Amino acid sequence: MGRDSIVNLIKTQTFTSEHILTNQNLRFDQQHIWHPYTSAINPLPCYEVKHAEGVYIHLATGEKLVDGVSSWWTAIHGYNHPDLNHAIKHQVDDFAHVMFGGLTHQPAIDLCRTLINITPQGLDRVFLADSGSVSVEVAMKMALQYWACQGNSKKHKFITPRNGYHGDTFAAMSVCDPVNGMHSLFTDALASQIFAPAPQTRFDRQWNEDDIQPLEQLIQTHHNELAALIIEPIVQNAGGMRIYHPEYLKRCRQLCDDYNLLLICDEIATGFGRTGKLFACEHADISPDIMCLGKALTGGYMTLAATICSEDVAQGVCQGEPGVFMHGPTFMGNALACAVANASLKIIQQNHWQAQVSQIEEQLRIELAPCMNLDAVADVRVLGAIGVVECKAAVNVAQLQQALVQQGVWIRPFGKLVYIMPPYIISQAQLTQLTQAIYQVLK
């Protein structure tokens, strides 16, 4: 047997053994591991990842996929970034974590200083949390404790537009859309909140004054029991990827001022440049009383979130009994997460993201437009590094995802939506691969 034949045999045997291992892993995964939003009886297929680099996810079966959703909108700088890798490796030599009760450290101090500097004016106190849902829980808890400490415990409800999504924990679920959201099963167990019709005026259309009136009427009627208005600024993400007019958000700020409500902006999905502004509320030139951040905060490396509030809210929360804010996650201020967040924000502060997101937006507008000619498609919309193709009917996620993998891309559809929110570092050719794949599979 010649040398080339031996090499080919070894390669074939290695390939076969890897596939056997992958199949064993996937069988175990299917039988014992519960993945997000999937069934234990009939789970969606999973694909095993071996490596990720730049915008590519490499599967154990050999496929190389362009990531179109930045691992649920987190990996804005791509995978395996040398600066982010270095930050974690450097920090772990000092310490990975210490309790945040009674202790502090440089990575957390640096992170909070940066967040205060880059977020809208007036947000001066930072509470570090574990995840986006927890940051929403913290924001809602802050609002309730704020009013209770002002002697106004009757202000204990929240108002929010329909089609919103704020997380899967219980307080967060209570302000998600009660009908079209994912949590209708739990309605009887959730706190009762007040829901306004979703904003209808699209981002790029002429403002319709009628759009704000239902919200205004509800606030007029219920303001004595309302602690806060919570809203996703400009883009309602998991509730339908709906992109609305900045004037609606501007009027929300004004209504909260007029009727003595706190305004909570949930920027977990929209923060750090995704919409073309560093924070989406900048489209309306407003600052909330409380802002929630997460997802892209660490560049997709570790779970970390932040709830940032005004000094007035912070002082108000701590007036009277109990005199402290009663919340403290065990891994609050995790040093590894703070260190990699600092490295991610340093990249953001270089401001390359502005040109990157602008280029992505321009290309998405051109290349997704032909999808409007497809029979299955109801709408196409784009803002910043967000591209959405809405179908006329719910898609078969497993079937569509398999077809997309065959096209060499990773896109995770849901409901009627096939959307992309790629890493900012994506090249024009890689982005074209994503948009062409969407067109082909929907055609």
Buried (B, 14 or more C-beta within 10 A) or exposed (E): EEEEEEEEEEEEEEEEEBEEEBEEBBEEBBEEEEEEEBEEEEBBBEBEEEEBEBBBBBBBBEBEBBBBBBBBBBBBBBBEBEEBEEBBEEBEEEEEBBEBEEEEBEBBEBBBEBBBEBBBEBBBBBBBBBBBBBBBBBBBBBBBBBBBBBEBEEBBBBBBBBBBBBBBBBBBBBBBBBEBBBBEEBEEEBEEBBBBEBBBBBBEEEBBEEBBEBBBEBBEEBBEBBBBBBBBBBBBBBBBBBBBBBBBBBBBBEBBEEBEBBBBBBBBBBBBBBBBBBBBBBBBEBBBBBBBBBBBBBBBBBBBBBBBBBEBBBEBBBEEEEEEBEBEBEBBBBBBBBBBBBBBBBBBEEEBBBEBBEBBBEBBBEBBEBBEEBEBBEBBBBBBBBBBBBBEEEBEBBEBBBBBBEBBBBBBBBBBBBBBBBBBBBEEEBBBBBBBBBBEBBE
